[in-house]
Amino acid sequence: MLTKYISLVFTFVFGSSFLFAQVDRTKAPEAGPAPKIQIGEYKSFELKNGLKVFVVENHKIPRTTFSLIFDNDPILEKEKAGYVTMAGQLLRSGTTNYTKAELDEEVDFIGASLRASSNSVYASSLSKHKDKLLQLMTDVLFHPAFPEDELEKIRKQTLSAIAAGKESPNEIASNVEAVLNYGKDHPYGELTTEETVKNVTVEDIKNYYNTYFKPNVAYMAVVGDISFKDAKKLVKKYFSDWEKGNVPKATYAQPQAPEQATIAMVDRPSSVQSVISVTYPVELKPGQPDVVKANVMNQILGGGFSSRLMQNLREDKSFTYGARSSISSDELIGNFSASASVRNAVTDSAVFEFIKELKKIRNEKVEQSELDAAKASILGSFARSLEQPSTVASFAINTARYNLPEDYYQNYLRNVSSTTLEEVKAMADKYIKPGHANILVVGKASEVAEKLKAFGPVKYYDIYGNEYEPKDKAELPAGLTAEKVIDNYIKAIGGKEALSKVKSVKIVMGADMGGRSITITSIKKEPKKMLLEVSMAGNVMSKQVLNEEEVAVTQMGNKVPIDETAKEQLMIEGYIFPELKYKELDIKTKLIGIEKVEDTDAYAVELTYPSGNKVTEYYDIKSGFKIRVSRNMETPQGEVNMATDMGDYKEVSGVYFAHSVTQPIGAMKLSIQASEVKVNPEVSDDLFKPGAED
């Protein structure tokens, strides 16, 4: 079996601390003078076709950026969900004048950046290349080729990301949260699935482009080392002939918060942690007076490291590495969410603390010191954002898009600073609704669901947000043991006699990783010798060598240390068929039940290594084949579960070997296919000497 060791590294950056002198909190302090800020100037103009342009001059760096954004209503994509995002990706995949490779070369030649999405086009380069930059940008915008072969590449990448998302608790939580808050008949609650992605055609993407990419619903920001006069001249030159058109508008039913708090349970039997999200839709539109004050309230509740949720669940209770909340404004419908990932054992306790903090901020005034700290944090972030000229352009576009008062951003700091304790309480009363929340939990239902009933009715949802009635857990056949399951696997792949005749094995597998081909070569020889090598374009990226009790691991030719957990795993996997050695290696086995692996019923067998480390193996009830190996790994973000799936068993010299392996790699799922399996090849012992060359 090929195993990947993946480390997930998260860096927390904390802002400054604020010290406040002690004052009398029995009365509200007098308001100080409102902070004065100077937001950079911008100039604007509009072309006859309706394109609105905002220019921000900044001559410190000889670089100019052109950003185009389309203000279209969200689209309900239905049975072709995902095509809008794919349209943005395909837009940048070649024009009628350049293939994607040629376009990339042209962009690289001038040291530029050129990106596109479903509602934007972005281009940036040194100012001396701005004419060439706009030639390329408008070629992408006006002459996209939408090549079929590039769509297939995008489809493949999208399907891989969806497959990986099925194994990601956070991705599952995000999807189900969207369905719960908005419903599947709303564009914000619509999910992209394998089926909908497979339905997308080039014609769908062309229709989207032809319908929605119009200048009269577009805004352009020109930022950098360019004068207003030159910007206006260039924009007219390249965009004046762009024809305007009627763009469809859409209306949708307004999503509502649930009538009572409800537990939404997504069962993930392999989870060692629960992802918790207390969430519901809120009616809060950009520019409304409540937006600023609601953000101040949320900053106190869960907006930063010093917030109540973080101090309670992380610092006081040690339930999680991070607990946060957010409240978002949106033209259609916003949302509130408070979330954390916690250990299974404290899931119900964490939910209790979330609800307690939500009720507390509703029922009690916050302390003046909390309000002061929240204001300082928000003001600091706002002030830092002004250091970027692009911020000024964003402010200008937002003012136009959302019909904000002309002085909205000029008065932003004043509005933050003037927020009172009473206004924070009013915002909490209005927008914090613990009694009308979706309390979403993605985790191991058998360990957490029963205790969650204290907070409301428990409803079960699959990873797509479809509600279902859970079936009673299938009972194990009488007398079945872990040893019998493993024996059945050994019989399924050929039997002890056939396996005992295998003295060496060579397996070569390949995979596509973001457009790059990788080759994984595994060579094993009895007794307990193994070489595992990963290469790309003929270059060895990593190598693991086991020679009985001696282990060496190298990356890019450099020797790297290996921890005891990984070393123990290598020692076990060094055997060609380690299942034959479980008793000899003092590996304890326990049959823990019947669980689903994708749509397949499988026996789950827990292995406990001599060190105490645990691994769960899943065996297809019908075929007997091993189809998944799952292990928990420690990361800076806490313990996570990593699952490797195997399948496509084929017979080679009387023994069945898995010819496909799938492994989550970040947001993708790597599909690895065997191209060569040899049984009892001639293998020199010299190959397994640490430091030996192939």
C-alpha positions in Angstrom: 0.0 0.0 0.0 1.2 3.5 -0.8 0.9 6.0 2.0 1.2 9.7 2.0 2.2 11.7 5.1 0.6 15.1 4.9 1.2 18.0 7.3 -1.4 20.8 7.5 0.2 24.0 8.8 -1.9 26.9 10.0 -0.3 30.1 11.1 -2.1 32.4 13.5 -1.1 36.0 13.4 -2.3 38.1 16.3 -2.6 41.8 16.2 -1.5 44.4 18.7 -2.7 44.4 22.3 -4.4 47.5 23.6 -4.0 48.8 27.2 -6.7 51.0 28.7 -6.4 53.1 31.8 -8.9 52.3 34.6 -11.9 54.6 34.4 -15.3 54.8 36.1 -17.5 52.3 34.2 -20.6 53.3 36.1 -21.3 56.0 33.5 -20.7 56.2 29.8 -17.5 58.0 28.9 -17.8 61.2 27.0 -17.3 60.7 23.3 -13.9 61.8 22.0 -13.3 63.6 18.8 -14.0 61.4 15.8 -10.8 60.2 14.1 -10.0 62.0 10.9 -8.7 60.0 8.0 -7.7 61.0 4.5 -8.9 58.5 1.9 -7.0 58.8 -1.4 -8.7 60.6 -4.2 -10.2 59.0 -7.3 -11.7 60.3 -10.5 -14.3 58.7 -12.6 -16.0 58.7 -15.9 -18.5 56.6 -17.9 -18.3 55.4 -21.5 -21.3 55.7 -23.8 -21.8 51.9 -23.5 -22.3 52.2 -19.7 -18.9 51.1 -18.5 -18.2 53.0 -15.3 -14.5 53.7 -14.7 -12.7 54.8 -11.5 -9.0 55.9 -11.6 -6.7 56.1 -8.6 -3.3 57.6 -9.3 -0.3 56.3 -7.4 3.1 56.9 -8.8 5.3 55.3 -6.1 5.7 52.1 -8.1 5.8 52.0 -11.9 3.0 49.5 -12.2 -0.6 49.8 -13.4 -3.6 47.5 -12.7 -6.9 47.2 -14.6 -9.7 45.4 -12.7 -13.0 44.8 -14.3 -16.0 43.5 -12.3 -19.5 42.6 -13.4 -22.5 43.4 -11.2 -24.9 40.6 -12.1 -27.5 38.9 -10.0 -26.6 35.4 -8.8 -27.8 32.6 -11.1 -29.6 29.4 -10.3 -27.7 26.9 -12.3 -29.9 23.9 -11.5 -28.8 20.6 -13.2 -25.7 22.3 -14.5 -24.5 23.8 -11.2 -20.9 24.8 -11.5 -20.9 26.0 -15.1 -20.7 29.7 -14.0 -17.4 29.1 -12.1 -16.1 26.9 -15.0 -17.0 29.7 -17.4 -14.6 32.0 -15.6 -11.8 29.5 -15.7 -12.4 28.7 -19.4 -12.4 32.4 -20.3 -8.6 32.5 -19.5 -7.9 29.3 -21.4 -7.2 30.7 -24.9 -8.6 33.2 -27.4 -9.2 33.1 -31.1 -5.8 34.6 -31.5 -3.8 32.7 -28.9 -3.8 29.2 -27.4 -3.6 29.1 -23.7 0.1 28.3 -23.9 0.7 31.2 -26.2 -1.3 33.5 -24.1 0.6 32.5 -21.0 3.9 33.1 -22.9 2.8 36.6 -23.9 1.8 37.5 -20.4 5.1 36.1 -18.9 7.2 37.9 -21.5 6.1 41.3 -20.1 6.1 40.1 -16.5 2.4 40.6 -16.2 -0.5 39.0 -14.4 -3.8 38.2 -16.2 -6.7 36.5 -14.5 -10.3 35.9 -15.1 -13.3 34.6 -13.2 -17.0 34.3 -13.8 -17.6 38.0 -12.9 -14.2 39.7 -13.3 -11.1 40.2 -15.4 -7.8 41.4 -13.8 -4.6 42.5 -15.5 -1.5 44.1 -14.0 2.0 44.9 -15.4 4.8 47.5 -15.4 3.3 50.8 -16.6 5.5 50.8 -19.7 3.7 47.6 -20.9 0.2 48.9 -20.3 -0.7 49.0 -24.0 0.3 45.5 -24.6 -1.4 44.5 -21.3 -4.7 45.9 -22.5 -4.3 44.2 -25.9 -4.1 40.8 -24.1 -6.8 41.7 -21.5 -9.3 42.7 -24.2 -8.4 39.7 -26.3 -9.4 37.5 -23.4 -12.5 39.6 -22.8 -13.7 40.0 -26.3 -12.4 37.0 -28.2 -12.5 33.9 -25.9 -12.1 30.6 -27.8 -13.7 28.4 -25.1 -11.7 25.4 -26.3 -13.3 22.0 -25.7 -10.0 20.4 -24.6 -9.5 23.0 -21.9 -13.0 22.6 -20.7 -12.3 18.9 -20.2 -9.2 19.8 -18.1 -11.2 22.1 -16.0 -13.9 19.5 -15.6 -11.3 16.9 -14.5 -9.9 19.3 -11.9 -13.4 20.2 -10.7 -14.4 16.6 -10.3 -11.1 15.9 -8.4 -11.8 18.8 -6.0 -15.4 17.6 -5.4 -14.1 14.1 -4.6 -11.6 15.5 -2.1 -14.3 17.7 -0.6 -16.3 14.6 0.3 -13.4 13.7 2.7 -13.1 17.2 4.2 -15.2 17.9 7.2 -14.9 21.6 6.7 -16.0 21.4 3.1 -18.9 19.2 4.0 -19.9 21.7 6.7 -19.7 24.6 4.2 -21.9 22.8 1.7 -24.6 21.6 4.2 -24.6 25.0 5.9 -25.4 26.7 2.6 -28.3 24.3 2.0 -29.7 24.8 5.6 -29.5 28.6 5.4 -30.7 29.2 1.9 -32.3 26.1 0.5 -31.4 24.3 -2.8 -33.7 26.6 -4.8 -31.6 29.6 -3.9 -28.3 30.3 -5.8 -26.4 30.5 -2.4 -27.7 27.1 -1.4 -27.1 25.3 -4.7 -24.4 22.7 -4.7 -22.0 21.6 -7.4 -21.9 17.9 -7.7 -20.2 15.3 -10.0 -23.5 14.9 -11.9 -24.0 18.7 -12.5 -20.4 19.2 -13.6 -20.7 16.3 -16.1 -23.7 18.1 -17.6 -21.8 21.3 -18.5 -21.1 22.0 -22.1 -19.1 24.6 -24.0 -22.5 25.9 -25.3 -23.6 26.6 -21.7 -20.5 28.6 -21.1 -20.8 30.6 -24.4 -24.4 31.4 -23.5 -23.4 32.7 -20.1 -20.7 34.8 -21.5 -22.9 36.3 -24.3 -25.6 37.0 -21.8 -23.8 38.5 -18.8 -20.5 40.0 -20.0 -21.9 43.5 -20.9 -20.3 46.9 -20.2 -23.5 48.5 -18.8 -23.3 46.2 -15.8 -19.5 46.5 -15.4 -17.2 48.6 -13.3 -13.5 49.1 -14.0 -10.8 50.3 -11.6 -7.5 51.7 -13.0 -4.9 51.9 -10.3 -1.3 52.8 -10.3 1.3 54.8 -12.2 -0.9 56.4 -14.7 -2.6 59.8 -15.1 -6.3 60.2 -15.3 -5.9 61.6 -18.8 -3.9 58.6 -20.1 -6.3 56.2 -18.3 -9.3 57.7 -20.0 -7.6 57.6 -23.4 -6.6 53.9 -23.0 -10.0 52.8 -21.7 -11.8 54.6 -24.6 -9.3 53.1 -27.1 -9.8 49.5 -25.9 -13.4 49.4 -24.5 -15.5 52.0 -26.5 -16.6 49.5 -29.1 -17.9 47.0 -26.5 -21.6 46.8 -27.1 -24.0 47.1 -24.3 -27.0 44.8 -23.9 -30.0 43.8 -21.7 -28.9 41.6 -18.8 -31.4 39.4 -17.0 -32.4 40.3 -13.4 -33.5 37.6 -11.0 -35.5 37.5 -7.8 -35.6 34.7 -5.2 -37.7 33.8 -2.2 -36.2 35.2 1.0 -34.6 32.5 3.1 -35.8 32.3 6.7 -34.2 31.2 9.9 -35.6 28.0 11.4 -38.6 28.4 13.8 -36.6 26.7 16.6 -33.0 25.7 17.1 -32.4 22.5 15.3 -29.4 20.1 15.3 -28.3 19.2 11.8 -26.2 16.0 12.2 -23.9 14.9 9.3 -22.6 11.5 10.3 -18.9 11.0 9.5 -17.9 7.7 11.2 -14.2 8.2 10.8 -14.1 11.7 12.4 -12.2 12.2 15.6 -13.3 15.8 15.7 -16.7 17.6 15.2 -17.0 20.6 13.0 -19.6 22.8 14.7 -21.4 25.8 13.1 -24.2 27.7 14.7 -25.7 29.5 11.7 -28.8 31.1 10.1 -29.6 33.7 7.4 -29.9 37.4 8.3 -31.4 40.3 6.4 -28.5 42.8 6.3 -27.6 44.7 3.1 -24.4 46.5 2.3 -24.4 50.2 3.4 -27.3 49.8 5.9 -26.5 51.7 9.2 -26.6 48.4 11.1 -23.6 47.0 9.2 -20.9 49.0 11.1 -22.5 48.5 14.5 -23.2 44.8 13.9 -19.6 44.3 13.0 -18.5 45.9 16.2 -20.8 43.6 18.1 -19.5 40.6 16.3 -15.9 41.6 16.9 -16.6 41.3 20.6 -18.4 38.0 20.2 -16.1 36.1 17.9 -14.2 38.4 15.6 -10.7 37.9 16.9 -8.3 36.3 19.3 -9.5 38.3 22.3 -13.1 37.7 21.5 -15.5 36.0 23.9 -15.8 32.8 21.9 -12.0 32.4 21.5 -11.3 33.2 25.2 -14.0 30.7 26.3 -13.6 27.7 24.0 -9.9 28.0 23.5 -8.2 29.7 26.4 -10.5 28.7 29.2 -11.9 25.3 28.1 -9.2 24.1 25.7 -11.9 22.7 23.4 -10.4 24.0 20.2 -7.6 25.8 18.5 -10.0 28.5 17.3 -13.6 29.6 17.7 -14.9 32.4 15.5 -18.1 34.1 14.5 -19.0 36.3 11.5 -21.9 38.3 10.3 -22.1 39.1 6.6 -24.1 41.6 4.6 -25.3 40.9 1.1 -27.7 42.4 -1.4 -29.8 39.2 -1.4 -29.4 37.7 2.0 -26.6 37.7 4.6 -25.8 35.2 7.3 -24.4 34.7 10.8 -22.1 31.9 11.7 -20.2 30.8 14.8 -17.9 27.8 14.4 -15.1 25.7 15.7 -13.6 22.2 15.4 -13.6 20.3 18.7 -12.9 16.8 19.9 -15.7 14.3 19.8 -15.8 14.0 23.6 -16.5 17.7 24.1 -18.9 18.3 21.2 -22.0 18.8 23.3 -20.1 20.9 25.9 -18.8 23.1 23.1 -22.3 23.6 21.7 -23.5 24.5 25.2 -20.7 27.2 25.4 -21.6 28.6 22.0 -25.3 29.0 23.0 -24.3 30.4 26.3 -22.1 33.1 24.7 -24.8 34.0 22.2 -27.4 34.3 24.9 -25.0 36.4 27.1 -24.3 39.0 24.5 -28.1 39.3 23.9 -29.0 39.5 27.5 -26.2 41.6 29.1 -24.4 44.7 28.1 -20.8 44.2 27.1 -18.0 45.8 29.2 -16.6 49.2 28.0 -13.1 47.6 27.8 -14.5 45.0 25.4 -16.1 47.7 23.2 -12.9 49.8 23.2 -10.8 46.8 22.2 -13.2 45.8 19.4 -13.2 49.4 18.1 -9.4 49.6 18.2 -9.1 46.3 16.2 -11.5 47.4 13.5 -10.0 50.9 13.2 -6.5 49.4 12.9 -7.6 47.0 10.2 -9.4 49.8 8.3 -6.4 52.1 8.6 -4.0 49.4 7.3 -6.3 48.7 4.3 -5.9 52.4 3.2 -2.2 51.7 2.6 -3.2 49.9 -0.6 -4.3 52.2 -3.5 -6.7 49.4 -4.7 -8.7 49.9 -1.5 -9.7 53.4 -2.7 -10.9 52.0 -6.0 -12.9 49.3 -4.2 -14.5 52.0 -2.0 -15.4 53.9 -5.1 -16.9 50.9 -6.9 -18.8 49.8 -3.8 -20.2 53.3 -3.4 -21.6 53.1 -6.9 -22.7 49.5 -6.8 -24.6 49.7 -3.5 -25.8 53.3 -3.8 -23.9 54.3 -0.7 -23.7 57.9 0.5 -20.7 59.6 -1.0 -19.1 60.1 2.4 -19.8 56.5 3.6 -16.2 55.5 3.9 -15.0 58.9 4.9 -17.3 58.6 7.9 -16.6 54.9 8.6 -14.1 55.5 11.4 -16.4 58.0 13.0 -19.3 55.5 12.9 -17.2 52.8 14.4 -15.9 55.1 17.2 -19.4 56.4 18.0 -20.9 52.9 18.6 -22.2 52.7 22.1 -22.8 49.9 24.6 -26.5 50.3 24.1 -26.1 50.0 20.3 -24.1 46.8 20.7 -26.9 45.4 22.8 -29.4 46.4 20.2 -27.5 44.7 17.4 -27.2 41.5 19.5 -31.0 41.6 20.2 -31.6 42.0 16.4 -29.1 39.7 14.8 -28.1 37.0 17.4 -30.8 34.3 17.4 -29.7 31.2 19.3 -33.3 30.0 19.5 -33.6 30.1 15.7 -30.3 28.6 14.6 -29.2 25.7 12.6 -26.7 24.0 14.9 -24.7 22.0 12.3 -22.4 19.2 13.5 -20.2 17.2 11.1 -18.8 14.3 13.1 -19.2 10.8 14.4 -22.9 10.5 15.2 -22.5 7.4 17.3 -20.4 9.3 19.8 -22.1 12.8 19.7 -25.7 12.7 18.5 -27.4 11.5 21.6 -26.0 14.2 23.8 -27.0 16.9 21.2 -30.7 16.2 21.7 -30.6 18.5 24.7 -30.3 21.5 22.3 -33.2 20.6 20.0 -34.5 17.9 17.6 -31.7 16.1 15.8 -32.1 15.8 12.1 -29.7 13.8 9.9 -28.3 15.1 6.6 -26.0 13.6 4.0 -23.0 15.5 2.7 -25.3 17.2 0.0 -27.7 18.6 2.6 -30.4 16.0 1.9 -32.4 15.0 5.1 -32.8 11.3 5.8 -34.0 9.0 8.5 -31.0 7.1 9.9 -31.3 3.3 9.7 -30.5 1.1 12.6 -26.8 0.2 12.5 -26.4 -3.2 10.7 -25.6 -6.0 13.1 -22.5 -8.0 12.7 -23.0 -11.7 11.8 -22.9 -13.9 14.9 -19.4 -15.3 15.6 -17.6 -13.0 13.1 -14.3 -11.7 14.4 -11.6 -9.4 13.1 -9.3 -12.4 12.6 -12.0 -14.0 10.3 -12.4 -10.8 8.3 -8.7 -10.6 7.7 -8.5 -14.3 6.8 -11.3 -13.7 4.3 -9.3 -10.9 2.8 -6.2 -13.1 2.5 -8.4 -15.8 0.7 -9.9 -13.1 -1.6 -6.5 -12.0 -2.8 -5.2 -15.5 -3.4 -4.8 -17.4 -0.2 -1.9 -18.0 2.2 -0.3 -20.6 -0.1 -0.1 -18.3 -3.1 0.9 -15.3 -1.0 3.7 -17.3 0.7 5.3 -17.9 -2.7 5.6 -14.2 -3.4 9.2 -13.1 -2.4 9.4 -9.8 -4.2 7.0 -7.3 -5.8 7.4 -4.2 -8.0 4.5 -1.8 -8.5 4.8 1.3 -10.6 1.9 3.8 -10.4 1.2 7.2 -11.9 -0.9 10.2 -11.2 -1.6 13.7 -12.5 -1.0 16.4 -9.9 -2.1 19.8 -11.1 -1.1 19.1 -14.7 2.2 17.5 -13.7 2.8 13.8 -14.0 4.2 11.9 -11.0 5.5 8.4 -10.8 5.4 6.3 -7.6 7.6 3.2 -7.6 7.3 0.6 -4.8 9.6 -2.4 -4.6 9.4 -4.9 -1.7 11.5 -8.0 -1.0 11.4 -10.4 1.8 12.4 -10.2 4.6 11.2 -6.7 5.2 13.0 -4.7 2.5 11.2 -1.8 0.8 11.9 1.1 -1.6 9.3 3.7 -2.1 10.2 6.4 -4.6 8.3 9.4 -5.9 9.5 11.2 -9.0 8.4 14.0 -11.3 9.8 14.5 -14.8 12.5 12.0 -14.2 13.7 13.7 -11.0 13.4 11.9 -7.7 11.4 14.0 -5.3 11.4 11.7 -2.3 12.6 8.3 -1.4 12.0 5.9 1.6 14.2 2.9 2.1 13.7 0.1 4.6 16.3 -2.6 5.1 14.9 -4.8 7.9 15.5 -2.5 10.9 17.3 0.4 9.1 15.2 3.3 7.7 16.3 6.2 5.6 14.1 9.0 4.1 15.3 11.7 1.7 13.5 14.6 0.0 15.1 16.2 -3.0 18.3 14.3 -2.2 18.5 15.6 1.4 18.1 13.2 4.3 15.2 14.1 6.6 14.3 12.9 10.1 11.4 10.5 10.5 9.3 10.3 13.7 8.6 7.1 15.6 5.0 6.9 14.3 6.1 7.0 10.6 9.0 4.7 11.3 6.6 2.1 12.9 4.3 2.4 9.9 7.2 1.8 7.5 8.4 -1.2 9.5 4.9 -2.8 9.1 4.4 -1.9 5.5 7.8 -3.2 4.7 6.3 -6.7 4.5 4.7 -7.6 1.1 1.6 -8.8 2.9 1.6 -7.4 6.4 -1.8 -8.9 7.1 0.0 -12.3 7.4 2.2 -10.9 10.2 -0.3 -9.1 12.4 -0.1 -11.7 15.2 3.7 -12.0 14.9 4.0 -8.2 15.1 1.8 -8.0 18.2 -0.8 -5.9 16.3 -4.1 -6.2 18.1 -7.2 -6.4 15.9 -10.8 -5.5 16.8 -14.0 -5.7 14.7 -15.8 -2.5 15.4 -18.8 -2.7 13.1 -20.2 -2.2 9.6 -19.7 1.2 8.0 -20.2 2.8 4.6 -17.2 3.5 2.4 -18.8 5.6 -0.3 -21.7 3.4 -1.2 -20.2 0.1 -0.1 -20.9 -1.7 3.1 -17.6 -2.6 4.8 -16.4 -4.3 7.9 -14.3 -1.9 10.0 -11.3 -3.5 11.7 -9.3 -1.4 14.2 -5.6 -2.2 14.5 -3.6 -1.2 17.5 0.1 -1.2 17.0 2.6 -2.0 19.8 3.1 1.7 20.3 -0.6 2.3 20.9 -1.1 4.0 17.5 -4.4 3.0 15.8 -5.3 2.4 12.2 -8.8 1.4 10.9 -9.0 -0.9 7.8 -12.2 -1.4 5.9 -13.1 -4.7 4.0 -15.8 -4.9 1.4 -18.4 -7.3 2.9 -19.2 -8.9 -0.5 -15.7 -9.2 -2.1 -13.6 -9.4 1.0 -11.1 -6.9 -0.5 -9.6 -4.1 1.6 -11.0 -0.9 0.3 -9.9 1.8 2.7 -7.2 2.4 5.4 -7.9 5.3 7.8 -5.5 6.8 10.3 -5.5 9.8 12.6 -2.7 12.3 12.4 -1.6 15.1 14.7 -1.4 18.5 13.0 -0.9 22.0 14.4 -4.7 22.3 13.9 -5.4 19.2 16.0 -6.0 15.6 15.2 -7.3 14.9 11.7 -8.3 11.8 9.9 -6.6 10.7 6.7 -8.2 8.0 4.5 -6.6 6.1 1.6 -8.9 4.2 -0.7 -7.9 1.3 -2.9 -9.7 -0.6 -5.5 -9.7 -2.1 -9.0 -8.2 -5.4 -7.9 -6.6 -7.4 -10.7 -5.0 -10.8 -10.7 -1.2 -11.0 -11.3 0.5 -14.4 -11.1 -2.2 -15.8 -9.0 -2.5 -12.9 -6.5 -4.9 -10.0 -6.6 -3.4 -6.5 -6.2 -5.2 -3.1 -6.0 -4.5 -1.2 -9.2 -6.0 2.2 -8.0 -5.4 4.3 -5.0 -7.0 7.6 -4.1 -5.6 10.0 -1.5 -6.7 13.5 -0.4 -4.0 16.1 -1.0 -5.2 19.4 0.3 -8.3 20.5 -1.6 -7.8 17.8 -4.3 -8.1 14.1 -4.4 -5.1 12.4 -6.0 -6.1 9.4 -8.2 -3.1 7.0 -8.6 -3.3 4.2 -11.2 -1.0 1.2 -11.5 0.8 0.8 -14.8 3.0 -2.1 -13.9 2.8 -4.9 -11.3 5.4 -7.6 -11.3 5.5 -10.6 -9.0 8.9 -12.2 -8.0 11.1 -10.0 -10.2 14.8 -10.2 -9.7 15.7 -7.5 -7.1 19.2 -6.9 -5.8 19.6 -6.4 -2.1 21.9 -3.4 -2.9 18.8 -1.5 -3.9 17.7 -1.3 -0.2 21.0 0.0 1.2 20.3 3.5 2.6 22.0 6.0 0.4 22.3 3.6 -2.6 21.7 5.0 -6.1 19.1 3.3 -8.3 
